[in-house]
Protein backbone atom coordinates (compact mmCIF):
# COMPACT_ATOMS: atom_id res chain seq x y z
CA UNK A 1 0.00 0.00 0.00
CA UNK A 2 1.21 3.48 -0.89
CA UNK A 3 -0.35 6.82 0.08
CA UNK A 4 -0.56 9.72 -2.34
CA UNK A 5 -1.70 13.28 -1.80
CA UNK A 6 -2.92 15.71 -4.44
CA UNK A 7 -1.27 18.92 -3.26
CA UNK A 8 -3.52 20.96 -5.57
CA UNK A 9 -6.52 19.78 -3.53
CA UNK A 10 -5.01 19.63 -0.04
CA UNK A 11 -5.76 22.64 2.15
CA UNK A 12 -4.07 21.47 5.36
CA UNK A 13 -7.23 20.83 7.41
CA UNK A 14 -5.37 18.19 9.45
CA UNK A 15 -8.08 15.53 9.56
CA UNK A 16 -5.56 12.96 8.29
CA UNK A 17 -3.15 13.78 11.10
CA UNK A 18 -5.95 13.38 13.64
CA UNK A 19 -6.74 9.91 12.26
CA UNK A 20 -3.15 8.72 11.68
CA UNK A 21 -0.61 10.98 13.43
CA UNK A 22 2.29 8.58 12.82
CA UNK A 23 1.68 8.75 9.06
CA UNK A 24 0.60 12.35 8.37
CA UNK A 25 1.73 15.78 9.55
CA UNK A 26 -0.54 18.70 8.72
CA UNK A 27 1.20 21.86 7.63
CA UNK A 28 -0.13 25.33 6.96
CA UNK A 29 -1.58 24.65 3.49
CA UNK A 30 -0.80 21.00 2.86
CA UNK A 31 0.18 17.72 4.45
CA UNK A 32 3.48 15.92 4.78
CA UNK A 33 3.31 12.15 4.45
CA UNK A 34 5.73 10.86 7.06
CA UNK A 35 5.44 7.24 5.91
CA UNK A 36 4.32 6.91 2.27
CA UNK A 37 4.42 3.09 2.39
CA UNK A 38 3.07 2.22 5.84
CA UNK A 39 2.73 -1.24 7.28
CA UNK A 40 -0.54 -3.06 6.68
CA UNK A 41 -1.29 -2.81 10.42
CA UNK A 42 -2.06 0.90 9.91
CA UNK A 43 -4.62 0.30 7.14
CA UNK A 44 -7.72 1.10 9.22
CA UNK A 45 -6.44 4.47 10.42
CA UNK A 46 -5.18 5.39 6.95
CA UNK A 47 -8.51 4.47 5.37
CA UNK A 48 -10.20 6.71 7.95
CA UNK A 49 -7.82 9.55 7.07
CA UNK A 50 -8.64 9.16 3.38
CA UNK A 51 -12.39 8.95 4.08
CA UNK A 52 -12.50 12.04 6.32
CA UNK A 53 -10.29 14.29 4.17
CA UNK A 54 -12.58 17.28 3.47
CA UNK A 55 -11.10 17.88 0.02
CA UNK A 56 -10.58 14.20 -0.94
CA UNK A 57 -6.89 14.91 -1.54
CA UNK A 58 -5.65 11.54 -0.26
CA UNK A 59 -5.73 8.14 -1.85
CA UNK A 60 -4.39 4.67 -1.24
CA UNK A 61 -2.62 2.96 -4.13
CA UNK A 62 -2.28 -0.80 -3.91
CA UNK A 63 1.17 -1.98 -4.96
C-alpha positions as CSV (number, residue, x, y, z in Angstrom):
1,X,0.0,0.0,0.0
2,X,1.2,3.5,-0.9
3,X,-0.3,6.8,0.1
4,X,-0.6,9.7,-2.3
5,X,-1.7,13.3,-1.8
6,X,-2.9,15.7,-4.4
7,X,-1.3,18.9,-3.3
8,X,-3.5,21.0,-5.6
9,X,-6.5,19.8,-3.5
10,X,-5.0,19.6,0.0
11,X,-5.8,22.6,2.2
12,X,-4.1,21.5,5.4
13,X,-7.2,20.8,7.4
14,X,-5.4,18.2,9.4
15,X,-8.1,15.5,9.6
16,X,-5.6,13.0,8.3
17,X,-3.1,13.8,11.1
18,X,-5.9,13.4,13.6
19,X,-6.7,9.9,12.3
20,X,-3.2,8.7,11.7
21,X,-0.6,11.0,13.4
22,X,2.3,8.6,12.8
23,X,1.7,8.7,9.1
24,X,0.6,12.4,8.4
25,X,1.7,15.8,9.6
26,X,-0.5,18.7,8.7
27,X,1.2,21.9,7.6
28,X,-0.1,25.3,7.0
29,X,-1.6,24.7,3.5
30,X,-0.8,21.0,2.9
31,X,0.2,17.7,4.4
32,X,3.5,15.9,4.8
33,X,3.3,12.2,4.4
34,X,5.7,10.9,7.1
35,X,5.4,7.2,5.9
36,X,4.3,6.9,2.3
37,X,4.4,3.1,2.4
38,X,3.1,2.2,5.8
39,X,2.7,-1.2,7.3
40,X,-0.5,-3.1,6.7
41,X,-1.3,-2.8,10.4
42,X,-2.1,0.9,9.9
43,X,-4.6,0.3,7.1
44,X,-7.7,1.1,9.2
45,X,-6.4,4.5,10.4
46,X,-5.2,5.4,6.9
47,X,-8.5,4.5,5.4
48,X,-10.2,6.7,7.9
49,X,-7.8,9.6,7.1
50,X,-8.6,9.2,3.4
51,X,-12.4,8.9,4.1
52,X,-12.5,12.0,6.3
53,X,-10.3,14.3,4.2
54,X,-12.6,17.3,3.5
55,X,-11.1,17.9,0.0
56,X,-10.6,14.2,-0.9
57,X,-6.9,14.9,-1.5
58,X,-5.6,11.5,-0.3
59,X,-5.7,8.1,-1.8
60,X,-4.4,4.7,-1.2
61,X,-2.6,3.0,-4.1
62,X,-2.3,-0.8,-3.9
63,X,1.2,-2.0,-5.0
